[in-house]
Amino acid sequence: MHAVEKRADDINAAHEIGTEIAVVVGAGNFVRGKEIKNISRADADHMGMSATLSNLRFLQKVLENKGLKVTRFSAIVAEGTPVYMREKVSSHLSEGKIVILGGGLGVPYHTTDYAAVIRALELDADAVLKGAKVDGIYASYPPVAKDDKPIPELSYASALNIKLEEMFDKEAVRKLVTERASIPVHVFSAFEKGNMLKVLQGENVGTVIYPELPSKQEKEKK
């Protein structure tokens, strides 16, 4: 419960400053499809997609207990949860509701990182924020030395040239390149309370993956 409360508090703080929020939930605390042995990857991924629905309902209840207006959608058929429709999600966001999205993309062989990028493209999001188990993207994973620090900034192209491993799905970055997107991706620790708000307020937290690295002049404008 403690971890979910932290995430809910961060979402609440972000919502209070007027941010429209769509949360793509994962299920790593239950199951990771690619790590399940002795069954097909497709079956394992479907297990993972189903598991996200438990996290979806859990997070919704915690947020509602804080007095927030929340709605949920699923990419897979689930009793009591509407099937994802872009127009309805956009409408709920414009009404100031927090939207929680479960079921990944509804098809196997795609991570929730990839699902988050697809939803960001569909919903014209300004950014993708990933609360991760690491505090950013490192040159190597796991870090070689104890004093290694995450890379502050990467371009899409440079992110594709390092081993992202579990830090962020490389296929998700590749999709952004393919679509010629201009959406920055922020990767930061989900376990340090307040990181989401810091990112939204422009503080340097974790790693930012930009379409292209901003120039010195652009940074000074910020």
N, C-alpha and C positions, 0 to 999 in steps of 0.2 A: 504493500500500500504506500509505503514511504516514497518509492520511486515515482509512482503514478501521481501522488500529491505534488511532487516537485514539478513534474511536467504540467500538471493542471495549473499550478500557481504561475508558471512561466507563460502559459497560454492566456491566462486571465490578465496578467500584466500587459501582455502585448495587445490584447483586445481593448484594454482600458485606454490605450493611446490612439485608438481608432483604426487599428490594423484589421483588414479582412483576412480571416484565417481559415484555410482548409487543411486538415490534418490527415495525412496518409499514414495509417497505423501498420506496423509490422507485427511479427509474432516470434521474434528471436528468443523471447523468454519461454516460449513453448516448444517451438520446433523450427529448424532451418532446413528447408527442403533439400538443399544440395549436400547436407551433412548426413542425411538418413541413408543407411546402407541396406543392401539386400532387397530393395524395391525400386521400381522405375523412378526416374527423375520426375516424370509427369505426375505419378501418384504422390510422390513426396511433396511436390509443389502444391498440389491440390490440398494436401493436409495442412500445409502452411497457410494457404489462403483461407481455409476454414477457421484456423486458429486465430487469424486476425480479428474475426468477428467477436471473440471473447474480449479482446483488448478494446475493440470499438465500443462495446456496451459498457465496459468498466470505466473507460475514460469519460464517456458521456455522463454516466451517473455522478462521477466525482465533480465534473464541471457544473452539472445542474445543481448539485448540492451547494455550489458557490453562488447560485443565483443567476447563472448564465443561460442564455437561450442557445440550445444546441440541437442540431439535427444530424441524422446519419444516413449514409447510402452505402450500398455494397455492389461490387462488380460481379458478384455471384449471387444466385438466388438464395435468400435467407428469410425465413419466416419473421415477419414483423419489421423488416428493414427494406426500404424501397431500393429498387435497382438503380444504379448510378445513371443519371441523365444530366448532361452538361448544363442545359438550360435551367433546370430546377436548382442545381447547385449554385449557379450564378445568381439566381433570384434570391436564394436564401442568404448568400453572402452580402448582396446589396441591401438586404433587410437588417444587417447587423448581426446575423446569427453565426455561430461557429459551426463549421461543417466537418464531420469526421467521415473519412472514406476508408472502407475496409474491402477485403477480398482481392487486394492487389489490382491487376488488370483483368482478372477473371480467366486468364490463360496461363499455362505453365511456362517455364523457362524464362521468366522475367522476375527480377527482384523488386522489392518495394522502393528501392532507389529509382529504378527505371519507371515504376508506376508514378512516383512523385513527379518526375520530370514530364511524363506524358500529361498528367493532370495539370501541371503548371503551364504547359503549352496550350492546352485546351481552354484553360480558364484565364489566359492572359495575365498570369501572375508576374509580379515584379521581381520575385526572388524565390529560390528554393532554400529552405533551411533544414539541415539535417542534424538532429541531436544524436550524436554517435557515442560509442563506448570509448572512442579515442578523442583527444582534445584538438584534433586537426589532422591534416595529411602530412605524413612524414616521407622523407626521401626513400626510406626503406621501412618495411613493416614485417615484424615488429622492429622498433627502433634499435639500432646497433648499440649505442651507448646510452647510459642513464641520463646524460645531460643533453641528449638530442632534443631539439625543439621542432614543432610543426612548421611547415613552410607557410609564411603569411599569405602569399599570393601566388596563384598559378593562372595561366591562360588555359583555355580548353585544350589547345595543342600540346602544351607542356604537360598537362595532366595525363594525356594519352601516352606520353613517353616515359612515365614512371609506373612502377608496380603499385597500383592502388589497393590491391588485395581487398580487405574487408573495410577499408576506410570509405570508399565510395565506388559504386558500380561503374566501371569504365564504359560499359555499353550505354549507360545513361548519358555520360559525357559525349560519347560518339553520336548519340541521337541529337543532342543540342547542336553539334557541329553540322550534322546532315541537314537539320532544319534551319540553319543559319540563324539560330536564336541569339538573343541578347540578354539572357537571364543569368544573373550571377548565382552561384551555388555556394552556400556557407556551410562548412563542416565544423562542428564544435562539440564539446563534451555535453552530453545530455544530463550528466550527473552533478554538474555544478549549477546550482540554482541561480537564475538571473541571466544566464548567458543569452537566451533568446532576446530578451529586452535590450541587452547590450548591443547585440548585432543590429537590431532595428534602429537603435539610436546612433549607429555609425561607429561604434567602438571596434577596435581591432581584437577580435576574438577568433581563435582557431585559424582556419584557412578559408580564403575566398577564391573560388574558381571563376575567373572572368572570361568573357568571349575573347578579349584581348586585354593584356595588362594595361591599366590606365597610365597615362603620361604623368609626369611630375606636375604639370600645370593643372590637370584634372584633379589630382589629389589635393592640391592647394585650395581649389575651389570648394572642396568638401569641408 
